Amino acid sequence: MELFRYTAKNIKGKLIQGTIEAENKKDAKKTIDSLARKRRLRVQNIQKKVNFIYRVRRGTQEIQTGEQKAFSKEELQAALEKLGFKVLKVQKKFFVLKGGVPTAEIASWIRLCADLLKENLAYDEILDLLAEDTTNKRLREVIKQISKDLKEGKEGAEVFGKHEDVFGKFPAFMLGVASTSGNMAEVYESTAKFMQRDEEFKRSLKKALVTPFITLFVIGLVVAYYVMVIFPETAGVFLKMGKTLPPMTATTLEFSNFLQANWLIILASILLPVISFVLWIRTPDGALFKDKYIIRIPVIGDLVHKMSIEIFARVFYSLYSGSGENIEVIRVASEACRNKYMEKQMKEVGIPLMLGEGKGIVEAMEETGVFTKTALSRFRSGAESGALRSNALQLANYYETETSYRMEKVVTTIDLMVTMIIMIVMVGLTIVSSETSVM
């Protein structure tokens, strides 16, 4: 979020100034125009707070350089002169690289906050302490901004919501809720756990699916190059000599000629559907379709499904005791589970059943059709014993252990399959080459 300042005149002709936060100048102008219509203001100008580089000297001391945000060059120059500096140069910084913050570093920072909160350290002290120890420049600036906003009395949801681009939408929401949850340390710890598990699962899924597909794609390119370029040259030598080609060599040469004549059509028929599908699943309808059927894919689908339930249960555990409103807890947990279909079912089937027909949480979850028998059993047991929150944590920990173990087995199995495919391809190429060499 960026800071913008507007100058306007009211109906009496008096100049007034105000500041707002927005993603960009377009959004800022839209907000300011709306405000101006309500308060009957005439906007004079809108200024964005940007970075300036300055060079100053105080008395006979050495020249000092620095960087500071300000709404204008003149404003910064006046502020420096007021501090007793002789301003040598003030220049706008045109290229500002914000830099990224790795998910692992954010998760580590949140966990450190949780540990220090358990030690009963004041939150403002925690922020000051971690801001000094954080090596990532972007994260350090964000922590300082959070500390400043909280000291000014701003709500946690507003403060962390401004930094969704750094923390992510759901972690930012959780950290905003933590300040009013009554169990701040637990919410922070659950959020860190959520981020770590999410990152681990993405890494494992990439290892299980993306890497093997890339390997097979490269193997396919190698085979295509051999069949279309190298093999025809070799077989062509024997044809020029008037020799009859063996059956396998002749078939391979025919296939090579077919590929050479139609490679553009073949390539388009493969790439266009794939690209179209990838673009489609990025749309709301496509994402819903993907999440609905991905959990039904053998092996991988079961892992994805249980991972989503684990996240749902972990978020439910972290918010249940302090939120007071079970419906809000379920809504937030559904949005966090990273499955649009499960979220839709809970919001459009489960929650209406609880609100409209007064059904219990377990009955509502069962009607959605997106929870496993194990999950329903644990939630039912918790509801009957009054230990719903602790049972949710048990379910999350159980599925964490199971998915981690099974993912390792899946990765091993897929690696073995890829190795076997490579072996079969190499054996095929060797046989064809051997047949040609004995002619």
N, C-alpha and C positions, 0 to 999 in steps of 0.2 A: 504494500500500500504506500502511496505517495501523499505528501502533504501539500495542499494548495491554499493560497490566501486570496481572498477576493476583496475588492474595494468597491463600495456602492454608495449611492445617495438615497436617502429616504424621501418621503413626500415633502418634508420641510427643507430639503436641500442640504441636510447635514451628512457629512462623509462618515461612513462606518466601515469597519473591517471585521473579517471573520475568517476562520480556517476550517477546512474539512479534509477528510482523508478519502482517497479514491484510487482505483487501479491505474487510471490514466487521465489525461486532460479532458478527453471526450466525456468520460463518466463524471468528472468533476464539474464540467460546464452544465451537464444535464441536471445534476443535483443543485447547483447554485441557481440555475434558472428557475427550478421548481420552488426553491426557497424565496427567490426574489418575487415571484408571483404571489406567494402567500403573504409576504410582508410588504408588498408594494414598494420594492426597491428597484433602482436603476443601476445595473452593474456597470462599473467603469473599466475594471480590468481583473484578470485572473493571473496569479503568479505561482509558479511551481517552486518548491524548495529544492534547490540543486546544489551540487558540490562545487566549491571554489578552491583553487590553490592560491596560497598567499606567501609573500616574502616580506618580513618585517624586521625592524631593528629598534632596540630601545637604548638610547644614549650611545655609548661607545661599545656596547656589547656586540657579539658576533651576530651575523644575520641569521634569522630563524625562518624556517619554512614549515608550512603546515597545510592541512586540508580542513575545510569547515563547510557545513551546509548553511545556506541562506537563501532568502527570496530574491535578493538582488545584490549586485556588486557594490553599489553605493552603501547599502545597509551594512554589509560586512566591513567595509572600509571604515565607516563611522564607528562601528563597535570596537574595532582594533585601535583606532585613534583614541577612543575614550579610555582604553586600557593603558594608554601611555606609549603606544608603539608608533614609530614612523613607518608608514606603509610604503613599501618600495614597489610592490606589484600585487594585483589581485586579478586572477584570471579564471574564467569558468572552465571546469573540467568536462571535456566533451565526451570522453569515453570512460564510463564507469562500469567496471566488471564486478557484478554482485558476487559471482562465484556460487557454487552449489554447496550443499551440506549433505554428506552421506547419511543415509538412513541409520547406519550402525552408530554414527556419532550422535545423532539425535536421540536414539534409544539409550545410549550410554549416559547422555546428559540427564534424561528423564529418570533413569534408574538411580543416578547419583542424588537427584533431588529427593526421590523416594527414601533412600537410605538416610539422608540428612534430616528429613522430616520425621523419620522414626526416632531420631536422636533428639527430637523436640527443639531443633534449631529453627529460628524464625525464618519465614520464607524470604523476606527481603534480604536477610543476611546470606541466605543460600544463593540467591541470584547474584549478589555482589561478589561472593566468594568464587562461584563458578565462572562468572564473566572474566575474572582475572586469570583463571587457569585454562580457559578455552583457547585452543590454538587456531581454530577456524574463524577467520575474520568475520564472515557473514553471520555465523551463529553468535559471535561475541556482540555484534551490533544489535542483533535481535534480542538477546538477553537484556542488554542495557535498555532497549526501548520498552521491553515488557516491564522491567523494574520501574522505569520512569512513569509509565502509564498507570501501574498499580498504585504507586505513591500518590498520584493525582486523583485517586479514588474511582477510577474507571472499573467497570464490571469485567470479570474474568473472561466471559464469553466474547466480549468486544475486543479485549486486549489480545487474546490468542487467535481470534478469528481473523485479525489483520495479517497474520503470518501463516495462513494456510499453505502458501507456496513453499514454505520452508518445512513445516511440520507434517503437512498433509491434512486433508479435510477432517478425517475422523480423529486423529491424535489431537489436532487443534481444538476440536469440540470437547474431547475428554478433559484436556487440561483446563479449558474454560469452565467446565462443570465442576472440576475438582475443588475449586475455592468455596463452593457452596454445598458440597456433598456431605460434609461431616466426617469423611474418612479420606482425607486428601492423600495421605501416604499410600494407601491401598489403591486408589485410583491411578496414581502416578506409576506404581509398580505394575499394575495390570496393563496400563498403556504401553509401558516399556516392553512387557512380555508380548503383548499383541504385535508390536512392531518387529521384535526379534523373530517371532514365529512366522510372521508374514514374509519377512525377508528370507528366512531359512527355506520356507516352502517354495518361494519363487526361484531360489537358487537350485533347489532339488528338482523342481519341475523343468527348469532350463537344462539341467544336466540329464534328466530322463528323456526329454523330448527334443529340445532344440539342437543340442550337440549331435545326437545320432542322425537327425534329419540333415544337418549340414554335412556330416560325414558321407551319408548316402548320396547327397546332391553332388558332392565333389567326385565321388566314385562314378556317378552317372556321367558327369562331364568327361572324365578320363576315358570311360568305355566308349562314349559317343565319339570322342576324338580319334580313338584307336580304330573304331569301325568305319568312320567316315573319311579319315585321312590316311592313316598308316596302312591299314589292311588292304584297301583298294590298290595302293601302289605296289604292295607285295604280290597280290593276286594277279595284277595286270602284267607283271613280268612273265608269269607262266602262260597267260593267255596269248601274249605276243609270240611265245615260243611254240604255240599250237598244241599245248598239252591240255588234256581234259581235267577239269578241277574235281577233286573229291566232293562227295555230297555235302558235307558240313561246310566246306570252304565255299562251295557254290551258293548254298543257302545264305551264308553270311554276306557274300558279295551282293546278292539280290537285295538283302535287307539294307546294306550300305547304300546301294543305288536309290532305294526307296527313301531313305532318310535324307540323302543329298537333294533329291527332287522336291521333298515336301517338308523340309525342316522348319520353314517359317510357319506353315499351317500347324504342324505338331506343337511347336513352341507356343504359339498363340492359344491353341486349344488347352494347353496346360496352365499357362500363366494367367490368362484372362479370367477363368473361373476362380482361381486362387485369389487374385487381387480383388476381384469383385466381392468375394466372400469376406475377405479381411476388412474391406471398407464397410460392408454391410453390418458386420457384427460390432462395429464401432458406433452404430446408430442405436437409439433406445430400443427399438423393436428387435434389432439384431442381437444386442447384448442380452435381452430377455430370452430370446430363442437359444442362444449359446449356453446360458447358465441353466436353462431348463433341461437341456439334453446332455450337457457335459457330465452331469452327475450320474447319467445312465450308461456311460461308456465303461466297459469292463476294466477292472483294475484301477486305472487312473481316475475314472469318474468317482469310484467309491472313496478314494483318498481326498479328492477335491471336496466331496460332499461332507466328509467327516471333519475336514479342516474348517469348513464354513460353520459347522455346528460347534466346533471347539471355540471359535472366535465368538459366536453368539453366546455361548455359556460363560466365557471369560468376561465379556462385557456385562452380561446380566449380573454376574457375581460382583463386579466392581461397583455397579450403580444401585443395585437392589436395596441395600440397607439405608441409603441416604436420600434417595430421590423421593420417596413417599408415594409416588404415582407409578403403579406397576405398568400401566399402559405406556407411559413415556419411556420406561426402562425397556420394554419390549420393542418399541418403535426404534429406539437408538441402537439396540443390539441387532435388530434386523438390518438396519442400514449399514452396520459395521461388518456384517458377515461376508461381504464381498461376493454375494450371489444375488443378482437382481430378481431371479425367480422366487427364491426363498423370501426375499424382502417383500415382493408383491403379494405372495400368499399370506404372509403374516399381517400385512397392512389391510388387505382386501378381504381376507377370510377370517383369520384369527382374531384380530382386534375388534372387528364388527360383532363377532359372536360374543365376545366378552362384554362389550358395551351394550349391544342390543338385546341379547338373550340371557345375559348374566352368567355365561358359562365360565368355568374355571380355566386357569391357564393351560393345564394339561389337556383338557378336552378341546380347547381352541387349537392348541398345537397339533393335536392328533387330526383334526379336521383339515388342516392345511395340507397334509400329505407330504411334507418335506422333511420330517424328522424321523430318524431311525428308531427302531424298537428299543434299543439301548438308551437313547436319549430320553424317550418318553417314559421309560421305566425309572430312570434316575430322577426326572422332574416329578413324576407321580409319587415316588417314595419321599422326596423332599417336601411336597405339598402336604402329604398325609402326616409326616412327622414334625412339620414346622421348621424343617431345616433346608428349605428350598435353596437358599443362598450357598450353603456349604456343599450341597449336592451338585449345584451347578459347577462349582470349582472342581469337585471330584471328577465330573464328566469331562471338563476341559483338560484336566491333567491326564485322564485315561486316554482320551483321543490324541493328545499330544504324543504320548509314548507309543501308541499303536501306529499312528501315521508316520512317525519318524522311523520306526523299525521296518514297516512295510515299504516305505519309500526307498530305503536302502536295497531291499530285495528287488523292487521294480527296476531300479537303476542297473543292478547287476544283471537282471534278466534281459533288459533291452540291450545292454552292452554285448551280452553273449549273442543275441540275435543279429546285431549289426556285424559282429565278427564272423558269424556263420555266412551272412550274405556276401561279405567281402571275400570269404574263402571260396564260395560257390562261383562268384564272378571270376576270380583269379584262376580257378580250375578250368572254367569254360574257355577263357582266353588262352590258357596254356594248351588245352586240347586242340583248339582251332589252329594255333601257331604250330603245334607239333605236326598236325596233319599236312599243313602247307610245307613244312621243312623237309618232309620225307618224300615229296613228289620227285 
